[in-house]
Amino acid sequence: MIATIEGDTVLHRPTAGWVGGYVAALVLASLGLFLAALVLALLISGNWGPGLILLVLPVWMLGLTGSVWRDCQAKRLWRVKIAPGELVLDLPAGRSLMAHEARVRLALDVKDVAAVETRLEAFRSFGMANMQRNYGLRLTNGDLIVLGEDRALATGMAEETMGQMVDTIVQKTGLPLVDLGMVEGRGGLLGLMFTSVPGWETGSVSLERVHAMWQKAAMTGGLAGVVVIAGLILSVMF
């Protein structure tokens, strides 16, 4: 995750964070193709009703495959090099799960960075809640470069490697870390479709609301993974 090459510090996502995802994507793709073949067989045999009803399953499965694959690609390709007085960024598209960030390949003078900003993001969907912490570089000209996020906070599936790498950036560059509080967005369908991510200019919610969302995430955040697994099992059964 943190390497030193010729005196420079190179940050990257750990291999364990994306290898398993590729395997999961291949499994999902296989299931999606199997279901697509099943639907095609139903349509060819003249069973239009069941075929059209079941068509949603391969479409959903292949869509989920694309999201998992995109996330793995983003984790594998993410790089930040910290050189004396400089940050060299290679940030792939897809590094944010719910937002759609463009790829960034840029060498920044540390003097052009005003601060590292962070905020909590809470998302609700189907009675469940999940929390993630996002990080970005606020430039002196006012622009923001999103680095990425820690996900599934307050659950047993929490991933917090981004925060560890941001701590290294702050330590090596001396940049201030500014906490913007928490915002709320719409989680959509399992955090993948119909999501709504508040802009970075959105003000923070109250401390009471923050506390309530932490509690809800701790109680229900892990259910999202259970729902996805249950959906996959039902897809296979059908």
N, C-alpha and C positions, 0 to 999 in steps of 0.2 A: 504493500500500500504506500509506503514511503521509502524512497531510494535516494542515494546520493551518487551522482554521476559527475565526475570532474569538478567537484566542489559545489555543484548545483543540487537543489532538492527537487526531486520529481515525485509528484503525487499521482496516484492512480487508484481505481477501485480494485479491491481484492478479488482474485480469481473466483473464490468461493461464492461471491455475490452474483455471478452471472453464468457460470458453467451449468449449474442445475437448472437455470432458466431456459437454456438452450434445449436441454433434454425435455423439459416440460413442453416447450414449443413444438418439438418434434412429435411428442405423444399427442398433443392437441391437434396438430395437423393431420396425423394419421387417423384419429377419430373423426375429424371433419371430413376427410376424403371418403372414409368408410360410410359415413352417414349420407354424403352426397351421392355415392354410388347406390345406396339403398333407396334414396328418394328417386333417383333416375330410373331404377328398376320398377318402382311403383308407377311412375308416370308412363313408362313404355308399356307396361301391362294394362294400362287403362284405368288404374286406381288413382284418378285425379284428386279426389277429395283427400284421402290420407296423404298422398304425395305432397300436395300443396301445404297441408297443415304441418307436416314434418319438415318442410323446407327450411323453416326457421332455425332448426337445430344445426345443420351444417353451416348455415350463414353465420350464426352466432359463434360456433366453434372456430371457424376460420378467422372471424373477426378478432376473437380472443387470442388466437395464435399470432396474428399480426401485432397486437399490442404487447404480448409477452416478448416476441422477437425484437421489436423496436426497443423495448426497455433493456434487454440484454445487450443489444448493439451499443446503446448509449453508455451503459456501464463499462463495457469492454474498451471503448474508444476514448473515454474521458481521461484527460491529462492536464495537469498544471505543473509547469516548471518554475521554481523560485530561484532566480539568479540575483546577484547583487544589484539592487535597485530596479529590478525588472520582474514582471510576471508574464510568462509565456503561456497563453491559454489555447487549448485545443478541446473545445466543449461541443460534443455532438448534438445534433437535433434529437429530441426525445428524452433529454436528461431529466425533464420534469414529466411525471406520469400523467397529470391531468391537464397541464397547460401545453402549449405547442411552441416551444422555443426554437429559434433558428440556430443553425450551427455557428459557432464563433471560433475563429482562428486568428489570434491577435497577440502581439507583443506589447505589453503596457508598461510604461514607466510608472513605478510605484507613486511618484509625485502626482500622477494624473488620477490616482484613486483617492477619494475622500474618506471612505470608510467601507468596512464590511458590514452589511445589514443582514439581519435575521428576523424572522417572524414565525409564529405558530400559525398553522392553517387548519381549521376544523371543518370537516365535511360530514353532512348528514344525509342518509338515504335509507328508506325502508325501516325506520326506527333504529338504525344503527348509526354509530359515529366513529370516525377515525381522525387521528391527529397526525400531522406531519410538521416538520420544521424546515423551512426553506431558507436558502442563503443566497446573497447576491453582492456584487461589487458596485458600490455607488461611485461613479466617476465625478471628477470635479466639475465637468460640464453639465451634470445633472442626469446623464444617462445611467441606466442600470443594466448590468450583465448578470443574469441568473446563473448561479453555479450548480444548483441541484438541491436535493432535499433528503432528509431523514424521514422514514415512513413508519407507519403502524406503531407510533409511540404509545406508551402505556399498555402495551400488550406483549405477549410472549414472542411475537414475531417482529419486534422492533428492530429496525436497521438504522444504525447511528454512525456509520463510517464517514459520512459527509461532514458531520460536526467535528470529528477528529481531524480531518484534513483542513477544515477551516481554522481550527485551533493552531495548526502548524503554520498556516498562512499568516495569521495574526502575530504569532510568536516571531516568525522570521522577518516580517516586514515592518512590524511596529504599528500597523494600521489599527484604528479603533474599531471595536465591535459594537454596533448599535442595535439594540433590541427594540423592534417596532410593536411588540405586543402580539395580539392574536386577532385574526380575521376569520369570518365564517363564509363558507362557500357551499354550493350544492353538489353532493357526491354523485348524483345521477344514478345510472345503472351499474352497480358494483364498481363505482369509481372509474369507469372506462368510457361510458357514453352519456351524453347530455349533462356533462359536468359544467360547473360554473366556478371559475377561480377569480376572486377579487383582485383588482389591480393593486399595485404596490402603494398607490397613493391613498388607499382606503384606510380610514382610521381604525384604531384598535377598539375592541369591544370592552365591556366593563370587567373588572376582576371577578365579580360574582359569576358572570357568564363563562369566563375562562375556567373557573373552578368546576362549574357544572359540566362543561364539555370534557374536561379531564376525567371526571367521574363516569360520564356516559361512555367515553372511549374505552376506559378500563373494563367496563362491564360488557360492552357490545362490540368493541373493535375487532376482536378475534373471530366474531361470528361471520364476517365477510368471507374469510377463507373457507369456513365450513360450508357456507352457501354455495361458493364456487365448486367445491368438491362434490357436494350433493347434486349440483346441476350436471356435472360431468357424469356421475353415476346414473342419473336418470336418462341422460342422453344415450348412454350405452345400452341401457335396458330397453329403450324404445327402438 
